[in-house]
Amino acid sequence: MMSIFYITTPIYYPNAPPHIGHAYTTVFADVLARYHRLIGDEVFFMTGNDEHGLKLQRAAEKKGVHPKQFVDEMADVYKKYWELLDISYDYFIRTTDDYHEKVVKTAIQKLYDKGLVYKASYAGWYCVDCEKFYSPGEYIEINGKPHCPIHKKPLEWLEEETYYFKLSEFEDFIIDVLKNKDIVYPRSYALEVLGKVEKEGLRDVSIARPKERVWWGIEVPFDKNYTVYVWFDALLNYISGIGYLEDMDRFNKYWPNVHHVIGKDILWFHTVVWFSILKALDIELPKKLLVHAFLINRGLKIGKSAGNVIAIEDLIDRYQDSDGVRYILMRVFNMDKDVDVSTELFDSIYNSELADTLGNLVRRIGVLAKKKLGGIVYKREVDKELSTSIVETLNKYNEYMEAYDVSRAIQVVMDLLRKANAYVNLTRPWEKMDPGKELYSLLETIRASTTMLYPIIPKAASKVSKAFGYRIGNPSEYVIGEIERYNIVDAPILFRKIKQ
């Protein structure tokens, strides 16, 4: 039965082009979107850019251009990168869009009218890169000076009047949600936030900035001297992008099925702050918040500020196209644990699994079918062991994908392909006059495998299906032996091995 599946990435801060860290999150969301389309769901996949705030204001000033010109240019840059990675988003939202600004002004006004927003002075340590104040115990000290725990940069001391959101009023609500609702996945992240809330309580949070300091933002409707804090502005994209206020039928269709994909560094904002804002606005909480761990390079989380960025274009150049990069990122994908990455690790995965296990099998079977049977392989009985493995793999794959465990889903498909390679070596079809049974069994295994791998490597899977004459279908409705005749028109080389 068809379901609605609404999936979002965080909207990215476009002060510089996206890198491997952005790709890690976005490809994961794309794989889930493609999988759900494949099984017949109606999917809406949204990504976009977070275009206000001090960091962008400063980046534009540094370049000598107006922030709007700067973010317009960067929106094109991000779209280009997502095209390079074959990201199949349905909508690219920008927080400078008029309808989004309307939602932000309406939301903050509603909170103000409810008595949940008040004016007070603030003094504290601030990270421009995070756009966040850090309390004692939250920041780290380097040479006796407060530094951001994420970016390892010195914090700035700020004293100013601001508007606060009464986050403290939602403490019991947040504790109940984190304890009893199955929203945050994996559950360990909910427990992590719960522990912090129970230990420290909830403090009210600033949701505005003085315009004299941060003029590049959405004006606070009840006080023209302030702009809306960038995090409050950004979080609301998830509702504005599907028609909140503008098209409530559309909003009500998609919102109950929303799946937010985020990295663990923005967990607090997406649980405590976002859930409280939604409650205050009388909007249901998200269906799922899918949280992943970090990619680590040279001992630090990969990021622009850490200076250990791996460029997307370098990855695409090295692994020849988007499929190679997508596969590698999803093969190492981990929601629970940080993953230490290196060129050596990536090369090893690419060569052994894509070039050898999958690519070599497809090439060998294509060549054999053309050479031995003129490219026409009629239906035969599928080898019992391979048939059993196909069914088991499809069941495990669907189970893992439904549980958002893309890496394990890939691993079971690779195990199936290894069995197929072993079957080739065991049966030696090149020595037979009529290797029809063996080749049909192998083609059925390849069809099942490429169907399952399609959300991860769509170009390669489509190339094989076209060359071997079958259609990529719904993996949960796969029927062994339903192809009466394979018509092999090509034996494609999918992935060329790279020198390590």
C-alpha positions as CSV (number, residue, x, y, z in Angstrom):
1,M,0.0,0.0,0.0
2,M,1.3,3.4,-1.0
3,S,2.4,5.7,1.9
4,I,3.5,9.3,2.1
5,F,7.2,9.8,2.9
6,Y,8.4,13.3,3.5
7,I,12.2,13.5,4.1
8,T,14.4,16.6,4.8
9,T,18.1,17.3,5.2
10,P,19.2,20.2,7.4
11,I,19.3,23.4,5.4
12,Y,23.0,24.2,4.9
13,Y,24.8,27.4,5.8
14,P,26.3,28.5,2.4
15,N,29.3,30.5,3.6
16,A,31.4,28.1,1.6
17,P,30.7,25.3,-0.9
18,P,29.5,21.9,0.4
19,H,32.0,19.2,1.3
20,I,32.1,15.5,2.2
21,G,30.3,16.1,5.5
22,H,27.3,17.8,3.7
23,A,27.4,15.0,1.1
24,Y,27.3,12.3,3.8
25,T,24.0,13.6,5.1
26,T,22.4,14.5,1.8
27,V,23.3,11.2,0.0
28,F,21.8,9.3,3.0
29,A,18.5,11.3,2.7
30,D,18.6,10.7,-1.1
31,V,19.0,7.0,-0.8
32,L,16.0,6.8,1.6
33,A,14.0,9.0,-0.8
34,R,14.9,6.7,-3.8
35,Y,14.1,3.6,-1.9
36,H,10.7,4.8,-0.9
37,R,9.9,5.8,-4.5
38,L,11.0,2.4,-5.6
39,I,8.6,0.6,-3.2
40,G,5.8,2.8,-4.5
41,D,5.5,5.5,-1.8
42,E,4.7,9.1,-2.6
43,V,7.9,10.9,-1.7
44,F,8.7,14.6,-1.0
45,F,12.4,15.2,-0.5
46,M,13.5,18.7,0.5
47,T,16.9,20.2,1.0
48,G,18.1,23.8,0.8
49,N,20.1,26.7,2.2
50,D,20.0,28.6,5.5
51,E,20.6,32.2,4.2
52,H,20.5,34.6,7.1
53,G,22.7,35.4,10.1
54,L,26.0,37.0,11.1
55,K,28.3,34.4,9.5
56,L,26.8,35.1,6.1
57,Q,26.7,38.8,6.7
58,R,30.4,38.7,7.4
59,A,31.2,36.4,4.5
60,A,29.4,38.8,2.1
61,E,31.2,41.9,3.6
62,K,34.5,40.1,3.2
63,K,33.7,39.6,-0.5
64,G,32.4,43.2,-0.9
65,V,28.9,42.2,-2.0
66,H,25.4,42.4,-0.6
67,P,24.4,39.3,1.4
68,K,21.5,38.6,-1.0
69,Q,23.8,38.5,-4.0
70,F,26.2,36.3,-2.1
71,V,23.4,33.8,-1.1
72,D,22.0,33.8,-4.6
73,E,25.4,32.8,-6.0
74,M,25.8,30.1,-3.3
75,A,22.4,28.6,-3.9
76,D,23.5,27.9,-7.5
77,V,26.7,26.4,-6.2
78,Y,24.9,24.0,-3.9
79,K,22.5,23.0,-6.6
80,K,25.4,22.3,-8.9
81,Y,27.0,20.0,-6.3
82,W,23.8,18.1,-5.6
83,E,23.5,17.6,-9.4
84,L,27.0,16.2,-9.4
85,L,26.1,13.7,-6.7
86,D,22.8,12.8,-8.4
87,I,20.6,14.1,-5.5
88,S,17.0,13.7,-6.5
89,Y,15.4,16.4,-4.3
90,D,11.9,17.6,-5.1
91,Y,12.4,21.0,-3.7
92,F,15.2,23.3,-2.8
93,I,14.2,25.8,-0.1
94,R,15.9,29.1,0.7
95,T,15.2,31.0,3.9
96,T,15.2,34.3,1.9
97,D,12.0,33.1,0.0
98,D,9.1,35.4,0.7
99,Y,6.7,32.7,1.9
100,H,9.2,31.4,4.4
101,E,9.8,34.9,5.8
102,K,6.0,35.2,6.2
103,V,5.9,31.9,8.2
104,V,8.8,33.0,10.5
105,K,7.2,36.4,11.2
106,T,3.8,34.7,11.9
107,A,5.4,32.1,14.2
108,I,7.4,34.5,16.3
109,Q,4.4,36.8,16.6
110,K,2.2,33.9,17.7
111,L,4.7,33.0,20.4
112,Y,4.9,36.7,21.5
113,D,1.1,36.9,21.6
114,K,1.0,33.8,23.8
115,G,3.4,35.4,26.3
116,L,6.2,33.0,25.4
117,V,8.6,35.7,24.2
118,Y,10.0,38.4,26.4
119,K,12.8,41.0,26.3
120,A,15.8,40.9,28.6
121,S,19.5,41.5,28.5
122,Y,22.1,38.8,27.9
123,A,25.8,38.4,28.4
124,G,27.7,35.3,27.3
125,W,30.3,33.6,25.2
126,Y,29.2,33.3,21.5
127,C,30.4,31.2,18.6
128,V,29.9,32.9,15.2
129,D,30.3,29.7,13.3
130,C,27.6,27.9,15.4
131,E,25.5,31.1,15.7
132,K,25.2,30.0,19.4
133,F,25.9,31.1,22.9
134,Y,27.8,28.7,25.1
135,S,27.3,28.5,28.9
136,P,30.0,27.6,31.4
137,G,30.6,23.8,31.2
138,E,29.6,23.7,27.5
139,Y,32.6,25.4,26.0
140,I,36.2,24.2,26.2
141,E,39.3,26.2,27.3
142,I,42.5,26.4,25.3
143,N,45.3,28.4,26.8
144,G,42.9,29.6,29.5
145,K,40.4,31.1,26.9
146,P,36.9,29.8,26.1
147,H,36.7,28.1,22.7
148,C,33.9,26.5,20.7
149,P,33.9,22.7,21.5
150,I,33.0,22.0,17.8
151,H,35.1,24.5,15.8
152,K,37.9,24.9,18.4
153,K,37.8,28.7,17.7
154,P,37.9,31.4,20.4
155,L,34.4,32.5,21.5
156,E,33.4,36.1,21.4
157,W,32.0,37.8,24.6
158,L,28.7,39.5,23.8
159,E,26.5,41.7,26.0
160,E,23.2,42.9,24.6
161,E,19.4,43.1,25.0
162,T,17.5,40.4,23.2
163,Y,14.2,38.6,23.1
164,Y,13.9,35.2,24.8
165,F,11.7,32.2,24.1
166,K,10.4,30.6,27.3
167,L,12.0,27.2,26.6
168,S,12.1,26.5,30.4
169,E,8.3,26.2,30.3
170,F,8.6,23.1,28.1
171,E,10.9,21.1,30.4
172,D,8.3,18.5,31.5
173,F,7.0,18.2,28.0
174,I,10.5,17.6,26.5
175,I,11.4,15.0,29.3
176,D,8.2,13.1,28.5
177,V,8.8,13.1,24.8
178,L,12.4,12.0,25.1
179,K,11.4,9.3,27.6
180,N,8.2,8.0,26.1
181,K,8.0,8.9,22.4
182,D,9.8,6.9,19.6
183,I,10.9,9.9,17.5
184,V,14.7,10.2,17.9
185,Y,16.6,7.4,16.2
186,P,18.9,5.8,17.2
187,R,17.4,5.9,20.7
188,S,20.8,6.6,22.3
189,Y,20.6,10.2,21.1
190,A,17.3,10.7,22.9
191,L,18.7,9.4,26.1
192,E,21.8,11.6,25.7
193,V,19.6,14.8,25.5
194,L,17.3,13.5,28.2
195,G,20.3,13.1,30.6
196,K,21.4,16.7,29.9
197,V,17.9,18.1,30.4
198,E,17.3,16.2,33.6
199,K,20.8,17.2,35.0
200,E,20.8,20.9,33.9
201,G,17.1,21.8,33.3
202,L,16.1,24.1,30.4
203,R,17.1,27.7,30.2
204,D,15.2,30.2,28.1
205,V,16.9,30.9,24.7
206,S,17.5,34.0,22.8
207,I,15.6,34.1,19.5
208,A,16.5,37.6,18.3
209,R,19.6,39.7,17.5
210,P,20.0,43.5,17.6
211,K,19.8,44.8,14.0
212,E,22.8,47.1,14.6
213,R,24.9,43.9,15.0
214,V,23.0,41.4,12.8
215,W,21.1,43.3,10.1
216,W,21.0,40.4,7.7
217,G,17.9,38.5,8.9
218,I,14.2,38.5,9.1
219,E,12.8,41.5,11.0
220,V,11.1,40.8,14.3
221,P,7.5,41.9,13.5
222,F,6.9,43.5,17.0
223,D,10.2,45.3,17.2
224,K,11.9,46.7,14.1
225,N,15.3,47.0,15.9
226,Y,15.8,43.2,15.9
227,T,16.2,40.4,13.5
228,V,15.1,36.8,14.1
229,Y,17.8,34.5,15.4
230,V,19.0,32.4,12.5
231,W,18.3,29.0,14.2
232,F,14.7,29.9,14.9
233,D,14.4,31.1,11.3
234,A,16.0,28.0,9.9
235,L,14.1,25.3,11.8
236,L,10.8,26.7,10.4
237,N,11.8,25.7,6.9
238,Y,10.5,22.2,7.5
239,I,7.0,23.5,7.8
240,S,7.1,26.5,5.4
241,G,8.5,24.3,2.6
242,I,5.4,22.1,2.5
243,G,2.8,24.9,2.6
244,Y,2.3,25.9,6.2
245,L,-0.1,28.9,6.2
246,E,-0.1,29.0,2.4
247,D,-1.6,25.6,1.6
248,M,-2.7,23.8,4.7
249,D,-4.1,20.8,2.8
250,R,-0.6,20.1,1.5
251,F,0.9,20.7,4.8
252,N,-1.5,18.3,6.5
253,K,-0.7,15.7,3.9
254,Y,3.1,15.7,4.3
255,W,3.8,16.8,7.9
256,P,2.5,13.6,9.7
257,N,5.1,11.7,7.7
258,V,8.2,13.9,8.1
259,H,11.6,12.3,8.6
260,H,14.3,14.8,9.5
261,V,17.9,13.7,8.7
262,I,20.6,15.5,10.8
263,G,24.1,15.1,12.1
264,K,24.5,14.7,15.8
265,D,26.1,18.2,16.2
266,I,22.7,19.8,15.7
267,L,20.8,17.3,17.9
268,W,20.0,19.8,20.7
269,F,18.3,22.3,18.4
270,H,16.4,19.6,16.6
271,T,15.1,18.0,19.8
272,V,14.7,20.4,22.7
273,V,14.4,23.7,20.8
274,W,12.4,22.4,17.7
275,F,10.0,20.2,19.6
276,S,9.3,23.1,22.0
277,I,8.6,25.5,19.2
278,L,6.3,23.0,17.5
279,K,4.4,22.5,20.8
280,A,4.1,26.2,21.3
281,L,2.8,26.6,17.7
282,D,0.3,23.7,18.3
283,I,1.9,21.6,15.6
284,E,2.5,17.8,16.0
285,L,6.0,16.6,16.5
286,P,8.0,15.0,13.6
287,K,7.5,11.3,12.9
288,K,11.2,10.6,13.0
289,L,14.4,12.4,13.7
290,L,17.2,10.4,12.1
291,V,20.6,11.2,13.6
292,H,24.0,10.2,12.3
293,A,27.5,10.3,13.7
294,F,30.5,12.2,12.2
295,L,33.0,11.5,9.6
296,I,36.5,11.9,11.2
297,N,39.6,13.0,9.4
298,R,42.9,13.6,11.0
299,G,41.3,13.2,14.5
300,L,38.6,15.9,14.0
301,K,35.1,16.1,12.7
302,I,35.3,17.0,9.0
303,G,34.4,20.7,8.6
304,K,35.4,24.0,7.1
305,S,36.5,25.4,10.4
306,A,38.7,22.3,11.2
307,G,40.5,22.7,7.9
308,N,40.2,19.0,7.1
309,V,37.6,19.2,4.4
310,I,37.6,16.6,1.7
311,A,36.2,18.2,-1.5
312,I,33.3,16.6,-3.3
313,E,34.8,17.3,-6.7
314,D,38.0,15.6,-5.7
315,L,36.0,12.5,-4.7
316,I,34.1,12.5,-8.0
317,D,37.3,12.9,-9.9
318,R,38.9,10.0,-8.1
319,Y,36.0,7.6,-8.2
320,Q,35.0,8.6,-11.7
321,D,31.3,9.6,-11.1
322,S,28.6,10.1,-8.5
323,D,27.9,6.4,-8.0
324,G,31.4,5.6,-6.7
325,V,31.2,8.4,-4.2
326,R,27.6,7.6,-3.1
327,Y,28.5,4.0,-2.6
328,I,31.5,4.7,-0.5
329,L,29.8,7.2,1.7
330,M,26.8,4.8,2.3
331,R,29.1,1.8,2.8
332,V,30.8,3.5,5.8
333,F,27.6,5.2,7.0
334,N,27.1,4.9,10.7
335,M,24.4,6.4,12.9
336,D,25.9,5.4,16.2
337,K,29.7,5.8,15.8
338,D,32.0,8.3,14.3
339,V,33.8,6.9,11.2
340,D,37.5,7.6,10.6
341,V,37.9,8.0,6.8
342,S,40.9,8.1,4.5
343,T,41.7,7.7,0.9
344,E,43.1,4.3,1.6
345,L,39.8,3.1,3.1
346,F,37.8,4.6,0.2
347,D,40.0,3.1,-2.4
348,S,39.8,-0.3,-0.8
349,I,36.0,-0.2,-0.8
350,Y,35.7,1.0,-4.3
351,N,38.2,-1.5,-5.8
352,S,37.1,-4.6,-3.9
353,E,33.4,-4.1,-3.9
354,L,32.4,-1.9,-6.9
355,A,35.1,-2.8,-9.4
356,D,35.6,-6.4,-8.4
357,T,32.6,-7.9,-6.7
358,L,29.9,-6.1,-8.8
359,G,31.6,-4.7,-11.8
360,N,33.7,-7.8,-12.7
361,L,30.6,-10.1,-12.3
362,V,28.5,-7.9,-14.6
363,R,31.2,-7.7,-17.2
364,R,32.0,-11.5,-17.2
365,I,28.3,-12.5,-17.4
366,G,27.6,-10.1,-20.2
367,V,30.6,-11.2,-22.2
368,L,29.8,-14.9,-21.6
369,A,26.1,-14.5,-22.6
370,K,27.0,-12.8,-25.9
371,K,29.8,-15.2,-26.7
372,K,28.1,-18.5,-25.7
373,L,24.4,-17.7,-26.4
374,G,24.4,-14.8,-28.8
375,G,23.2,-12.5,-26.1
376,I,19.8,-14.3,-25.7
377,V,19.3,-16.1,-22.4
378,Y,16.0,-17.9,-22.0
379,K,14.3,-18.7,-18.8
380,R,15.6,-21.8,-17.0
381,E,15.3,-23.1,-13.4
382,V,17.3,-20.9,-11.1
383,D,20.0,-22.7,-9.1
384,K,18.4,-23.7,-5.7
385,E,21.2,-22.2,-3.5
386,L,21.3,-18.9,-5.4
387,S,17.5,-18.8,-5.4
388,T,17.4,-19.2,-1.6
389,S,20.1,-16.6,-1.2
390,I,18.2,-14.1,-3.4
391,V,15.0,-14.5,-1.3
392,E,16.9,-14.2,2.0
393,T,18.9,-11.2,0.8
394,L,15.8,-9.4,-0.4
395,N,14.1,-9.9,3.0
396,K,17.1,-8.7,4.9
397,Y,17.6,-5.8,2.6
398,N,14.0,-4.6,3.0
399,E,14.2,-5.0,6.7
400,Y,17.4,-3.0,6.9
401,M,16.2,-0.2,4.6
402,E,13.0,0.2,6.6
403,A,15.2,0.5,9.7
404,Y,17.3,3.2,7.9
405,D,20.4,0.9,8.1
406,V,21.7,1.5,4.6
407,S,25.2,0.2,5.3
408,R,24.0,-3.2,6.4
409,A,21.6,-3.3,3.5
410,I,24.6,-2.8,1.1
411,Q,26.6,-5.5,2.9
412,V,23.9,-8.2,2.4
413,V,23.7,-7.4,-1.3
414,M,27.5,-7.6,-1.5
415,D,27.4,-11.0,0.2
416,L,24.9,-12.2,-2.4
417,L,27.2,-11.0,-5.2
418,R,30.1,-12.8,-3.7
419,K,28.1,-16.0,-3.7
420,A,27.3,-15.3,-7.4
421,N,31.0,-14.9,-8.1
422,A,31.8,-18.2,-6.3
423,Y,29.0,-19.9,-8.4
424,V,30.7,-18.7,-11.6
425,N,34.0,-20.2,-10.5
426,L,32.4,-23.4,-9.3
427,T,30.2,-24.0,-12.4
428,R,32.7,-22.7,-15.0
429,P,30.0,-21.7,-17.6
430,W,32.7,-20.8,-20.2
431,E,33.5,-24.5,-20.5
432,K,29.9,-25.6,-21.3
433,M,28.3,-25.8,-24.7
434,D,25.0,-24.5,-23.3
435,P,25.5,-22.6,-20.0
436,G,21.9,-21.3,-20.1
437,K,20.9,-22.5,-16.7
438,E,24.0,-21.1,-15.1
439,L,23.8,-17.7,-16.9
440,Y,20.0,-17.4,-16.2
441,S,20.7,-18.0,-12.5
442,L,23.4,-15.4,-12.5
443,L,21.3,-12.9,-14.4
444,E,18.5,-13.3,-11.9
445,T,21.1,-12.7,-9.1
446,I,22.4,-9.6,-10.9
447,R,18.8,-8.3,-11.5
448,A,18.0,-8.7,-7.8
449,S,21.2,-7.1,-6.7
450,T,21.0,-4.0,-9.0
451,T,17.3,-3.6,-7.9
452,M,18.5,-3.4,-4.3
453,L,21.5,-1.2,-5.1
454,Y,19.5,1.2,-7.3
455,P,18.9,3.8,-4.5
456,I,22.6,3.9,-3.8
457,I,24.1,3.6,-7.3
458,P,21.3,4.6,-9.6
459,K,23.4,5.2,-12.7
460,A,25.2,1.9,-12.6
461,A,22.0,-0.1,-11.8
462,S,20.2,1.6,-14.7
463,K,23.1,0.9,-17.0
464,V,23.0,-2.8,-16.2
465,S,19.3,-3.1,-16.5
466,K,19.4,-1.4,-19.9
467,A,22.3,-3.6,-21.1
468,F,20.7,-6.8,-19.9
469,G,17.1,-6.0,-20.9
470,Y,15.1,-5.8,-17.6
471,R,13.4,-3.2,-15.6
472,I,14.4,-2.0,-12.1
473,G,11.3,-2.8,-10.0
474,N,10.0,-2.8,-6.4
475,P,12.4,-4.9,-4.3
476,S,9.6,-5.9,-2.0
477,E,7.7,-7.4,-5.0
478,Y,10.6,-9.2,-6.7
479,V,9.7,-12.5,-8.3
480,I,12.4,-15.0,-9.1
481,G,12.2,-16.3,-12.7
482,E,9.6,-13.8,-14.0
483,I,11.9,-12.8,-16.9
484,E,11.2,-15.1,-19.9
485,R,14.2,-13.9,-21.9
486,Y,17.2,-11.8,-21.2
487,N,18.5,-9.9,-24.2
488,I,22.1,-8.9,-23.6
489,V,23.1,-6.0,-25.8
490,D,26.2,-4.9,-23.9
491,A,28.7,-6.1,-21.3
492,P,29.3,-2.7,-19.6
493,I,32.4,-1.9,-17.6
494,L,30.8,-0.2,-14.6
495,F,33.7,0.8,-12.4
496,R,37.4,1.0,-13.5
497,K,39.8,0.0,-10.8
498,I,42.0,2.8,-9.5
499,K,45.6,2.5,-8.6
500,Q,46.2,2.7,-4.8
